[in-house]
Amino acid sequence: MLSLYGAPLCPAGHLPHLGGDWLSRLISPICNIGEQALSVKLPISPRVGEMSGRTEGVPESADVGKESLVTVDIRLHSTRPALDARPLQKRVGLIILATDHTTEPDFRRMVASDQIGVYVARIPYANPTTPDNLRKMQPSLTSGAALILPDEPLDAICYSCTSASVVIGDAEIEAAVQAAKPGVPVVTPPMAGVRGLKALGAATISILTPYTVETSRPMAAYFAAHGFEIASFTCLGFEDDREMARIAPATLVDLAREATDAQADALFVSCTALRAALAVVGMEEAIGRPVVTSNQATAWNCLRLCGDDEPRAEFGRLMTLPLGQ
């Protein structure tokens, strides 16, 4: 059977095809109704395979990329301005964990100033906080240090992880950092803690950490190897440094009171994740003796390496002392 119809009109929402659309060969009984209506010119979509006259939404007058039409007169100054030796007088580099919530705010409060800039690089780290996981950061230390103001000298650089420093070792950390930044003084939290405790004249100490027993053991061995008698050691059993950061400073004051032995000359509060620097004065008042914390000790050490000896008693007794030898 032959079809009485040619190609149908295209359905709504479809473009017409090349060659046009065909009307039915049969005359519609209402074919003359259009003569009685006003003529309205409607826009017609382009045929399939054809492009519109201009891109949708772009004015016809737009000349994108025609720099030759810009008439602004740009003048090159005849001389270059004189340059300062550095934007800031001193530079402290900071290598921190990807998960660290605390070190940057602490260094912003205690170290950064109009004279000292703090420049940060983060390196990969994944919880839980175990000796094996902490040791895995060692290969990233050189690349992390290299990211801090490449090819420019620093006055000090701090690797901000106490538990990893005792597991990896201060000498190994120094070698890894200096491979990227030759000659820069390298600071670690336990190293700064030892210097701070000795500056305070402490020989017998109590230690408080947020770690598990497994992660705390290397910490005890480290301070014993540096000549301290450990009167007491308290750990809180946390495995995630992000949770450690959520312990309130006021809670740390209570914990310091419980963790400090009557025979101790001072208390060392370990972990750069703890907001312990905010609680130092409260802890010292609670236990009646000096307190050294990880971030407080590294901030103190870095300030003194930058030649800043200004006392800052609001951050504890340690911050009023010189670095010493």
N, C-alpha and C positions, 0 to 999 in steps of 0.2 A: 504494500500500500504506500502510495506516494504521500509525502508530508505536504500539507497545505500551508505550512509556515516556513519562513526562513529562519535566520538566526534570531533568537529571542533577545529582547532587551536585557542588559546585564542587571542582576539583582542589586538591591540597595547595598551600598558599602563596597561594591566592586568597581574597578576601573573599566571603562570601555576598551575593547581591543582594537588593534590596528585594522583599518578598513571600515570602521564605523559600526554602528548598531543598526539592524534592519527592523523595519516595522512589518506587522502582519500584512499579507496580501489582501485579506478580507477587510472591507470597509466597515468601520465601527459605526453603529447607529448614533453615536454621540460625537462623531468626528468633527462636527462644526461647532462644538460647544466652546472651543478655544477662541473662536472669532468673537464671541460675546464677552470675553474677559479682557482686562487690561493686559497689555504686553509687559512682562517683567523680565529683565535680563538677569539671568542667574549665572554664577560662576561655574565653569565646567572644569572638572578634574583632568589632568593630563592623561593621555592614553598610556597603556602599559608599554614600557620600554622607552617612553619619552620623559624628559626632565622638565620641571617647571622653569619659568623664566628667571626666578631668583629663589634663593634658599629661604625657607620659612623663617620668619622672625628677624631677617637681616634687611635693613633699609636699602633701597636701591642706590642711595648715595654713599653707602659705606665703602671705603677704599682700604680694606684691611691689608696691612703690610706695606703700604706705599709710603716709605719713609721720605721719598723725594718731595712729597707734598707738605712736609713739616717745614715751617718757615722760621722757627725759633733760632736765633743766633747764639750758638754755644761757643763760649770763649774759653780757651785753655789759659789758666793763670801762668804768668811768666816765671814764677818761682814757687818751689814747694815749701810749705811751712816747716819750721824746725820741729824735730820730734823729741819727746821725752825718752829717756833711756828705757823706761818701762811704763805701762799704764798705771800700775801700782808698784810701790817700792819693793815689796816682798811677795813671794809666791809659795804657797803651800799646796802640794798635791795630795789628793785623798783617793785611795783605792778602796771601794766599799762593795759589799755584796749586793747582788741584784735585789735581794729581799729586804735590805736594810731600811728601816723607817726612822732611825734615831740619830745616826752620826752626822748627817748633813745639818739638821736643825741645831745640834749641839755645837758644831764648829761655826755655824753662822752666829750663834750667841757669844761663843767664847773666843773665837780666833779672828774671824773676818772683821775688817775695819777699812778706813780710808787709806791705810798704809799696807794692809796685808790682804791679798786675794786668796781665796780658797777655790781650787779647781778639781773637779770630781770626775772619776771614771768608775763605772760599775762593771763587775765581772760576774760570770755565771755562777749561780749557786742554787742547789736544790736541797730542801729539807728531807729527812730529819737531820738534826745536828749530832752527827756521830763522828768519831775520829776518821773513819774511812771517807765519808762525804767531805769533811773539812779538808782532808789531804788532796782531794781532787781539784781544789782551786789553784794549786801550785803552778800548773802549766799556763794559767791565764794571767799570772802576775806580770810577766814581761810585756805582753801585749796590752794589758790594762795601763801600765805605766807609760807606755809609748803613746797612748791616746791623749795624755795630759800635756797640752801645749807642746806639740811635736817640735823637736829640734831647738827647744828653748830651755834654759836652765831653771831649776827650782831651788828654793832655799831649804826645803824639807819635803819629804813625802811619807805619808802614813798609810800603812796597810791596816785597815780598821776591822780586825777580827781577832779577838783575844784567844779563843779556843783553837782556831786554825793556826795561830802563830806558835803556840806551844807544841802542836802536833807536827807542823812542818819544820819549825826551827827558825830562830832569828837570823842566823847566818845564811840559811838557804833563801829566806825571803829577801834579805839584803842583796844577795847575788842576783836573784831574778829581777829585782827592780832596777838595780844598777846596770844590768845588761841593756836596758832601754834608756836609763838616765845615769850615765857614768858620773860617779863622784858625789851624787846627791846624798845627804844624810837621810837614812831610812829609820823610821820610827814604827814600832809595833806596840800594841797595848800592854802586853806583859813586860816588855822591856822598859816602857815608860813607867809602868807600875812599880817595878823594882827600883828605878831611879827615884821615883817620888817617895816611896817608903823609906829609902835610905836618906833622902834629904830631910825627912821628918824625924830621923833618928830611931826608927822602929827596928827592933830585932825579933820580937815575938809578935806574930800576927794571927788574926782570925780571917777566914776567907768565906765569902758568900757568893755562890754562883746560881744561875737559873738552870744549869744543865742536869743531865742524868749523872748517875754515879760513874758510868763508863767514861763519859766525856770529862768529868771532873778529875779523874785520877791523874791524867797528864798535867793538869794545872797544879795539883799538889806537888808533883815531882819537880816541876819547873821552879817553884818558889823555894822548895827545900834545897835544890841544887844551887840556888843563888844565896844560900846562907841563912835563910829565915827559919826560925822555929815556928811551926804551925801549932798554935794552941787549940784551934778548933776549925772545922771545915763543914759548912752547911751547903747542900744543894737542893734545888726545888723540883727537879725531875722533868723539866720541860724539854721537848725535842724540836720544837718549831720556833725559830727566832722571831717570827711575826707575832706569836703569842707572848713571847718574852717582852716585846715592846709594849704590850698592853697592860703590863703590871703597873699600877698607879704609883707615882712617887711617894705618896703618903703610906702606901702599903710597904714600900721599901724601907721606910723609916722604922716601922714596926718590926720588920724582918731583921734589920740591922741590930736592933736592940736584943732580939732573941739569939742572933748568931754570934755576937761578940763575947768572947771568953774574958773573964775577969783578969786573966794574966796577960792579955794581949795589949801591945803598945798601940796598935792601929788595926783598922779593918780594911781589907781590900775587897771591893765589890766588882766582880768580873762580869764582862760581857758588854760589847758596844751596842747591843740591841736594847739593853735596859735604859730607862730614862733616869738613871741614877745621878747624873750630873745635876739634875734639877732638885735632887733630894739631899745633896751633900751636907749643906748647912744643918738641915733638920736631923740628919743621921748623926752628925758630930755633936749636936746638942743632946741627942737622946742617949748616946753612949759615953759622952764625956772624954772623947779622944779623937785623934785624926782619922779621917776616912779618905781613901784613895779609890777612885772608880776608873774604869777603862777609858771612857771618853774624856774625863777630866784630866787624866794623866797624859794622854796623847796631845790634848790641846795645850796643856802646860809645857810639854816638851817641845812642841812645834813653835809656840810663841817665843820660848827662850832661844831656840835656834835662829829665829828671825830677829833676835836682838831686842825683843819686847820684854822688859823686866818689870812692867807695871804691875803692882799688886792688885789682885781682884778677889778680895775677901768674900764677895758674894758667891764665889764658886768653891769655897773651902780653904782650909789652912794651906794646902799645897800651893794654891795659886798666889800666895804671898811670898814664896821662896824662890831663890835663884836655882838654876839647874844643877850647879855643883859639878863635881868631876866623877 
